[in-house]
Amino acid sequence: MNRADARAPIDLRTDRAHPARIYDVFLGGKTNYPADRAMAATVAEKMPSVQLAARTNREFVLRAVRYLVGEAGIRQFLDIGTGIPTSPNLHEVAQEAAPESRVVYADNDPIVLAHSRALHVSSPAGRTAYIQADFTDPDTILGSAELRDTLDLGQPVALTMGLLLHWIDPKDEPHAVVRRLMDVLPAGSCLVISVFARELAGGSATLQDDFAAEGTALRPLTRDETLRFFDGTDLIDPGLVAPHQWRPRTDTPDIGSPDAGPGAASTPIWAGVGVKR
């Protein structure tokens, strides 16, 4: 039994909508509850492109992982704000390209913990682990036995945070937390980020009120605010762009391909990958 399985009981708090489960709704998943589906419907009413945005973001993250394994030689990943397991998971993509890849997942949603067994099915040559922890508590993540037993922080690590940082209250200083996490990683490590883009997110003001009523802070980020997370890194071409524009695949007709269609162009997300100097 792994450490995550040994923790009990789990309070799933299904009476309140949670970002991870709302995202699961938009991806067509089944690990969500009436409160999540009701909030998803509210978001979709005010932002009709949101389901496409969720799919486009997911394709970006998986393309970034494939690129980092295949082109940058990355073999270690720390994924914070993991969300509900959805195949292919990050470790499945990384280990398909390099079976020895190691991945640590971290999330604060107890339902992710409840389903975390899916995140422990590693290739024989690699390794995966799950940490029940919050982004705003980086020392718990960095000091966890799960991380220490899985990753070698003396070697490059890719820190991935897909559609996470706009959920962080400014008082929790998300830029400082990202710096804290990146400071312990060696040169050559990578930062993968996607965020809800303030400039592109029509209707976000009323959505902020809707989420506040659920006890969740939503704060779309400007391009400049997003770029600040990449301080100390060199952005990989094409830089900070809409997710469907980041190194689109030409060998598959998925959302990240050049023929994704006009809907992808309205995706209200900034996405980018940086390499630590």
matplotlib code that plots the C-alpha trace (Angstrom):
import matplotlib.pyplot as plt

x = [0.0, 1.4, 1.3, -1.7, -3.8, -3.0, -4.6, -8.2, -11.0, -11.3, -13.8, -14.7, -16.7, -19.0, -21.4, -19.1, -17.9, -14.1, -12.0, -10.5, -14.0, -15.4, -12.4, -13.4, -16.9, -15.5, -13.2, -16.2, -15.2, -17.5, -15.7, -17.8, -20.9, -24.1, -22.4, -19.6, -22.0, -24.1, -21.0, -19.8, -23.1, -22.8, -19.4, -20.4, -23.3, -21.1, -18.1, -19.4, -15.9, -14.9, -15.1, -12.9, -10.6, -10.2, -9.5, -7.0, -5.2, -4.9, -3.5, -0.9, 0.3, 0.7, 2.5, 4.8, 5.6, 6.3, 8.6, 10.5, 11.1, 11.9, 13.8, 15.0, 15.9, 13.8, 13.1, 11.5, 8.3, 6.6, 2.9, 1.1, -2.7, -2.9, -6.7, -8.8, -6.8, -7.7, -5.9, -3.5, -2.1, 1.2, 3.3, 1.8, 2.8, 6.3, 6.9, 5.7, 8.5, 11.0, 10.1, 12.5, 10.7, 9.7, 6.6, 5.4, 1.8, 0.4, -3.1, -5.2, -8.6, -9.4, -11.2, -7.9, -6.4, -9.3, -8.5, -4.8, -4.2, -4.5, -1.5, 0.7, 0.6, 4.1, 6.2, 8.6, 11.6, 10.0, 8.3, 5.3, 4.1, 1.2, 1.3, -1.8, -0.7, -1.6, 0.4, 0.5, 2.5, 5.6, 7.7, 5.3, 5.7, 9.4, 9.9, 7.7, 9.1, 7.2, 9.1, 12.5, 12.0, 11.0, 12.9, 16.6, 16.6, 20.2, 19.0, 16.6, 12.9, 10.0, 7.5, 4.1, 1.1, -1.8, -4.7, -3.7, -2.3, -5.5, -7.1, -4.5, -5.5, -3.0, -2.5, -0.9, 1.7, 1.7, 4.8, 6.8, 5.6, 6.7, 10.1, 10.4, 9.8, 12.1, 14.9, 15.5, 15.6, 18.9, 19.7, 18.1, 14.9, 11.7, 8.5, 5.2, 2.4, -1.1, -3.5, -6.9, -6.0, -7.6, -7.3, -9.1, -11.7, -15.0, -17.5, -14.8, -15.9, -19.2, -17.5, -15.3, -18.4, -19.9, -16.7, -16.4, -19.8, -18.4, -15.4, -13.0, -10.9, -10.7, -8.3, -7.6, -4.0, -2.7, 0.0, 2.6, 1.6, 2.0, 5.4, 6.6, 6.3, 9.0, 11.6, 14.9, 14.0, 14.3, 11.0, 11.0, 9.7, 7.0, 6.9, 3.8, 0.9, -2.6, -2.3, -3.2, -0.3, 2.4, 4.3, 1.1, 1.4, 1.2, 0.8, -2.6, -5.9, -6.2, -6.9, -3.3, -3.0, -2.9, -6.4, -7.9, -10.5, -11.6, -12.9, -9.4, -8.4, -10.9, -9.3, -8.9, -5.6, -1.9, 0.5, 4.3, 7.3, 10.6, 14.0, 15.8, 19.1]
y = [0.0, 3.4, 6.5, 8.0, 4.9, 4.7, 8.1, 7.9, 8.9, 11.3, 14.2, 14.7, 18.0, 17.2, 19.9, 22.6, 23.0, 22.4, 23.5, 20.1, 18.5, 21.3, 20.7, 17.1, 18.0, 20.0, 17.1, 14.7, 12.9, 11.2, 12.1, 15.1, 15.9, 18.1, 21.1, 20.8, 20.3, 23.3, 25.5, 24.1, 25.1, 28.6, 29.0, 27.6, 30.0, 33.0, 31.5, 29.2, 28.3, 26.9, 23.2, 23.7, 25.7, 22.8, 20.4, 22.8, 23.3, 19.6, 19.0, 21.8, 20.2, 16.8, 18.3, 20.1, 16.9, 15.1, 17.9, 18.1, 14.3, 14.0, 17.3, 18.6, 15.3, 15.8, 12.6, 14.1, 16.0, 17.7, 18.3, 20.6, 21.0, 17.6, 17.3, 14.2, 11.4, 11.4, 9.0, 9.6, 11.0, 13.0, 10.0, 7.8, 10.3, 10.8, 7.1, 6.2, 8.3, 7.5, 4.5, 5.6, 8.9, 9.8, 11.9, 13.3, 14.6, 17.1, 18.3, 19.6, 18.1, 15.1, 13.4, 13.4, 11.5, 9.1, 8.3, 8.6, 4.8, 5.6, 7.9, 5.1, 2.7, 3.4, 1.7, -0.8, 1.4, 4.6, 5.7, 7.8, 9.3, 11.4, 14.1, 15.5, 19.1, 22.6, 24.8, 27.6, 25.3, 24.6, 23.5, 20.6, 19.5, 19.9, 18.2, 15.3, 11.7, 11.0, 13.6, 12.8, 9.1, 9.7, 12.7, 13.6, 17.4, 17.4, 16.7, 18.8, 18.6, 20.0, 21.8, 21.7, 23.8, 23.6, 26.0, 26.4, 29.8, 31.9, 30.0, 31.3, 34.3, 37.2, 37.3, 33.9, 35.4, 32.9, 34.5, 34.0, 30.4, 29.6, 31.2, 29.1, 25.9, 26.8, 28.0, 24.4, 23.0, 23.0, 24.9, 23.1, 22.5, 23.6, 25.5, 24.6, 27.0, 27.8, 30.3, 31.9, 35.1, 38.3, 40.1, 37.3, 36.2, 38.0, 37.6, 36.8, 39.5, 37.9, 34.4, 35.7, 36.5, 33.1, 31.3, 33.5, 32.3, 28.8, 29.9, 29.8, 32.7, 33.2, 35.8, 35.7, 36.9, 39.4, 38.5, 40.6, 38.9, 35.5, 36.4, 37.2, 33.5, 32.8, 35.2, 33.4, 31.2, 31.4, 30.9, 28.1, 29.3, 30.4, 32.0, 32.8, 32.2, 30.7, 26.9, 25.8, 27.9, 26.3, 23.9, 22.4, 18.9, 18.2, 14.4, 14.3, 16.3, 17.0, 20.4, 21.3, 21.0, 23.8, 22.9, 23.2, 25.6, 29.1, 28.1, 27.4, 31.0, 32.3, 30.1, 32.5, 31.0, 32.0, 29.0, 28.7, 26.7, 28.1, 26.6, 27.7, 29.5]
z = [0.0, -0.9, 1.4, -0.4, -0.1, 3.7, 4.4, 5.5, 5.7, 2.8, 2.9, -0.8, -0.2, -3.1, -2.0, -3.4, -7.0, -7.3, -10.3, -10.9, -11.1, -13.3, -15.6, -15.6, -16.8, -19.7, -20.7, -20.7, -17.6, -15.0, -11.8, -10.9, -8.9, -9.3, -7.8, -10.3, -13.2, -12.2, -12.1, -15.4, -17.0, -15.6, -17.0, -20.4, -20.6, -20.1, -22.1, -24.8, -25.9, -22.6, -23.5, -26.5, -24.3, -21.8, -24.6, -26.2, -22.9, -22.3, -25.8, -25.1, -21.9, -23.5, -26.5, -24.1, -22.2, -25.5, -26.6, -23.3, -23.3, -26.9, -27.6, -24.2, -22.6, -19.6, -17.6, -14.4, -13.9, -11.0, -11.9, -9.5, -9.7, -11.3, -11.5, -12.0, -13.7, -17.4, -19.8, -21.2, -18.0, -18.0, -16.8, -19.6, -22.2, -20.7, -20.2, -23.7, -25.0, -22.3, -20.1, -17.4, -16.8, -13.2, -12.3, -9.0, -8.9, -6.4, -5.8, -2.9, -4.0, -1.9, -4.8, -6.7, -3.8, -3.9, -7.5, -7.3, -7.8, -11.5, -11.1, -9.6, -12.5, -13.8, -16.4, -14.9, -15.7, -14.4, -11.2, -10.2, -6.9, -5.6, -2.9, -1.3, -0.9, -1.9, -4.3, -1.7, 0.6, -1.5, 1.4, 2.1, -1.6, -1.7, 1.7, 1.0, 1.1, -2.1, -3.9, -2.4, -3.1, -6.8, -8.1, -8.1, -7.7, -8.8, -12.3, -14.5, -13.6, -15.5, -13.3, -14.9, -13.8, -16.3, -15.7, -12.0, -11.3, -11.9, -9.0, -6.6, -4.5, -4.9, -1.1, -1.4, -3.7, -6.6, -8.3, -5.1, -4.8, -8.4, -7.6, -4.5, -6.5, -9.4, -7.1, -5.9, -9.4, -11.3, -14.6, -17.5, -15.6, -17.3, -16.4, -18.2, -17.5, -18.9, -17.3, -17.9, -19.9, -18.6, -22.0, -23.8, -21.2, -21.9, -19.0, -16.5, -14.0, -13.3, -13.3, -10.5, -8.4, -9.2, -8.0, -5.0, -3.9, -3.9, -1.8, -4.7, -5.9, -9.7, -11.0, -14.8, -15.4, -17.9, -20.4, -18.4, -15.1, -16.8, -18.2, -14.7, -13.8, -16.4, -14.9, -14.9, -17.8, -21.6, -23.3, -25.9, -29.3, -30.0, -26.6, -24.6, -27.0, -27.1, -26.4, -29.9, -31.3, -29.1, -31.5, -33.1, -34.3, -38.0, -37.8, -36.1, -36.5, -32.7, -31.2, -31.3, -35.1, -37.6, -38.9, -35.4, -36.7, -35.8, -32.4, -31.1, -31.9, -29.3, -26.5, -23.5, -22.3, -22.3, -22.6, -22.6, -21.7, -20.3, -19.6, -16.4, -17.1]

ax = plt.figure().add_subplot(projection="3d")
ax.plot(x, y, z, "-o")
ax.set_aspect("equal")
plt.show()
